[in-house]
Amino acid sequence: MNILLIEDEYLASEKLEAQLLRYDPTIEVVATIDSIRNAVKWFESNPAPDLAFLDIHLSDGNSFEIFQKVKVDCPIIFTTAYDEYAIKAFKVNSIDYLLKPISNEDLGTAMDKFKALRQSQPAAPALDMQQIMALLNKNSSTAEAPHYKNRFLVKSGQKIRSVSTDEIAYFYAEDKIVFLITTGGQRFITDYTLDTLQELLDPEKFSRLNRQFIAHIHSIDEIHPYLKGRLKVYVKPVTDKEIIISNERAAAFKEWLGK
């Protein structure tokens, strides 16, 4: 069985591949892709896999864009850390969805479901994104707005304090630890990965800059053109870490700033 992974978090993709091989050692992961741009290129130049696992939020945007740019002729299992409203829609035509962190039990159930559908239908139906998007549009006026996290609990010495998202300047990852930096320059360790935070935070206020940083819009201090269409970003409070936005992400970042 050939499986494609579309996931922009290296550790998450490594874990998922290991879980798949535990489920079935004969599985072959044909590729691991970390962006919309690379996913489109892959589908344009490769035969469809038997199955694809697709993270909803990628480093350069929403993964729905893949289906708008290229035909995807394989069943999909979505993965996400949040966004329960979207999950209800995905159940219409996708094989399944998995909430992060993905448990072995949930993965096994999804794979069993896929195998059962495959045996009953030699050619499993491809994901019908038009139908899913139509359902989203139909329900958008009546469905509750997504609930984004407004506060985070952090440890301060022997105490626990609550930090409002309006007090947060940015999050950054280093050595597998994610730090929360406040507008006043305080630093706290969080229990969330950047991938999870990306879905918990309001995208109007926070943007994923790269694999290491998520920043509040008010923390963006300066933006400078960089090599090969990339951008160099300076934030406040100042960090000694270089923040580079990729060429693929640059346009979406500037659009976010200009909203």
C-alpha positions in Angstrom: 0.0 0.0 0.0 1.4 3.4 -1.1 0.7 6.3 1.3 1.5 10.0 0.9 2.0 12.2 3.9 1.4 15.9 3.7 2.5 17.4 7.0 4.7 20.4 7.7 5.8 19.3 11.2 8.8 17.0 10.9 8.2 15.3 14.3 4.5 14.7 13.5 5.3 13.2 10.1 8.0 10.9 11.6 5.6 9.8 14.3 2.8 9.1 11.9 5.0 7.1 9.6 6.2 5.0 12.5 2.6 4.4 13.6 1.6 3.4 10.0 4.5 0.9 9.9 3.5 -0.6 13.2 0.0 -1.0 11.9 1.2 -2.6 8.6 4.9 -3.2 8.0 4.2 -3.5 4.2 3.1 0.1 3.9 5.4 2.3 1.8 5.4 6.0 2.5 6.1 7.3 -1.1 6.8 10.9 0.0 6.4 13.3 2.9 5.5 16.8 1.7 5.5 20.0 3.9 3.8 22.7 1.8 0.9 23.4 -0.6 3.3 24.3 -3.4 5.3 21.0 -3.1 2.0 19.0 -2.8 0.7 20.5 -6.1 4.0 19.7 -7.8 3.9 16.1 -6.5 0.4 15.4 -7.7 1.1 16.9 -11.1 4.1 14.6 -11.7 3.3 11.4 -9.8 0.6 8.7 -10.0 -2.0 8.9 -7.3 -1.1 7.0 -4.1 -3.5 4.5 -2.5 -4.2 6.9 0.3 -3.0 10.4 1.5 -2.8 11.8 5.0 -3.4 15.6 4.9 -2.7 18.1 7.6 -5.3 20.9 7.3 -2.9 23.8 8.1 0.4 23.8 6.3 3.3 26.3 6.5 2.2 28.2 3.4 -1.6 28.2 3.9 -4.7 26.2 4.1 -4.5 22.7 2.5 -7.8 23.3 0.7 -5.7 25.3 -1.8 -4.2 22.0 -3.0 -7.6 20.9 -4.4 -8.1 24.2 -6.1 -4.9 23.9 -8.0 -4.6 20.2 -9.0 -6.8 17.1 -9.3 -6.4 14.7 -6.4 -7.5 11.2 -7.3 -7.0 9.4 -4.0 -8.9 9.1 -0.8 -7.9 11.4 2.0 -7.5 11.0 5.8 -7.4 14.5 7.3 -5.3 15.3 10.4 -5.9 18.3 12.6 -5.3 19.5 16.2 -8.5 21.6 16.4 -11.3 23.0 14.3 -14.2 20.7 15.2 -16.6 22.5 12.8 -14.5 21.7 9.8 -14.2 18.1 10.9 -18.0 17.6 10.7 -17.9 18.6 7.0 -14.9 16.5 6.2 -16.8 13.4 7.3 -19.0 13.7 4.2 -16.5 12.4 1.6 -13.1 11.9 3.2 -12.3 8.4 4.6 -11.8 9.8 8.1 -10.2 12.5 10.2 -7.8 12.1 13.0 -7.3 14.6 15.9 -3.7 15.3 17.0 -2.0 13.9 18.9 -3.0 10.8 16.9 -3.4 7.6 18.9 -2.5 4.2 17.6 -6.1 3.1 18.2 -7.6 6.0 16.2 -5.1 5.4 13.4 -5.9 1.7 13.3 -9.7 2.4 13.2 -9.2 4.8 10.3 -7.0 2.4 8.4 -9.4 -0.5 8.9 -12.2 1.7 7.6 -10.1 2.5 4.5 -9.3 -1.1 3.9 -13.0 -2.1 4.2 -14.0 0.6 1.7 -11.2 -0.4 -0.7 -12.3 -4.1 -0.6 -15.9 -3.2 -1.3 -15.0 -0.6 -4.0 -11.9 -1.5 -6.0 -11.5 2.2 -7.0 -12.1 4.2 -3.8 -13.9 7.5 -4.6 -11.7 10.5 -4.7 -12.3 13.3 -2.3 -15.0 15.6 -3.7 -13.8 19.0 -2.5 -16.6 20.9 -4.3 -19.2 19.1 -2.2 -17.3 19.7 1.0 -16.8 23.4 0.3 -20.5 23.7 -0.7 -21.4 22.3 2.7 -19.1 24.7 4.4 -20.6 27.7 2.6 -24.1 26.5 3.3 -23.5 26.2 7.0 -21.3 29.2 7.4 -24.1 31.6 8.2 -25.7 29.4 10.9 -22.7 27.6 12.4 -20.9 28.9 15.4 -17.8 30.9 14.8 -14.6 28.9 15.5 -13.6 29.3 19.1 -10.0 30.4 19.5 -8.0 30.2 22.7 -8.0 33.5 24.6 -5.7 32.7 27.5 -2.8 30.3 28.4 -1.8 29.0 31.8 1.9 29.2 32.4 4.2 28.4 35.3 6.0 31.3 37.0 8.3 29.9 39.7 6.0 27.9 42.0 3.0 29.8 40.8 0.6 29.4 37.8 -0.6 32.5 36.0 -2.9 33.2 33.2 -1.6 35.1 30.1 -4.1 36.7 27.7 -3.4 36.3 24.0 -3.3 40.1 23.8 -0.2 40.0 26.1 1.6 37.5 23.8 4.2 38.8 21.4 5.2 35.5 19.8 5.9 31.8 20.3 9.1 30.1 19.2 10.4 26.6 19.3 13.9 25.6 20.3 15.3 22.1 21.0 11.8 20.6 21.0 10.6 23.2 23.6 8.0 25.9 22.7 8.4 29.2 24.5 5.7 31.9 25.0 7.2 35.5 24.9 5.0 38.3 26.3 4.9 41.9 25.1 6.9 42.7 28.2 9.7 40.3 27.4 8.8 37.5 29.8 9.5 34.0 28.7 7.4 30.9 29.6 7.5 27.3 28.5 4.2 26.0 27.0 2.9 22.4 26.7 1.8 23.0 23.0 3.6 22.3 19.8 3.6 25.1 17.2 1.4 23.0 15.0 -1.2 22.8 17.7 -0.9 26.5 18.5 -1.4 27.4 14.9 -4.9 26.0 15.1 -5.7 27.2 18.6 -4.9 30.8 17.9 -7.0 33.4 16.0 -5.5 33.6 12.5 -6.5 37.3 12.3 -4.1 38.0 15.2 -1.4 35.3 14.9 0.6 34.1 11.9 2.9 31.1 11.4 6.1 32.8 10.2 8.2 29.6 9.7 8.9 26.3 11.4 10.2 28.1 14.5 7.9 31.2 15.0 4.3 32.1 15.4 3.8 35.9 16.0 1.1 38.3 17.0 0.5 40.9 14.4 1.3 43.7 16.9 4.8 42.2 17.5 5.9 42.6 13.9 8.3 45.5 14.0 10.1 45.6 10.6 10.1 43.6 7.3 13.0 43.6 4.9 13.3 41.9 1.5 15.7 39.0 1.6 17.4 36.6 -0.8 15.3 34.8 -3.5 12.0 36.5 -2.7 12.1 35.7 1.0 11.4 38.2 3.8 13.4 38.9 6.9 11.2 39.9 9.9 12.1 41.7 13.0 9.8 41.4 16.1 9.4 43.1 19.4 10.5 42.2 22.0 13.8 41.7 20.1 15.1 38.2 19.6 18.6 37.1 18.7 17.1 34.5 16.3 16.9 35.2 12.6 13.3 35.1 11.3 13.1 34.3 7.6 9.9 33.8 5.8 10.0 31.6 2.7 9.3 32.7 -0.8 6.2 30.5 -0.8 4.9 32.0 2.4 5.8 35.7 1.7 2.7 36.6 -0.3 0.3 35.2 2.3 2.2 36.9 5.1 2.0 40.3 3.4 -1.7 39.8 2.8 -2.2 39.0 6.5 -0.4 42.1 7.5 -2.6 44.2 5.1 -6.0 43.0 6.2 
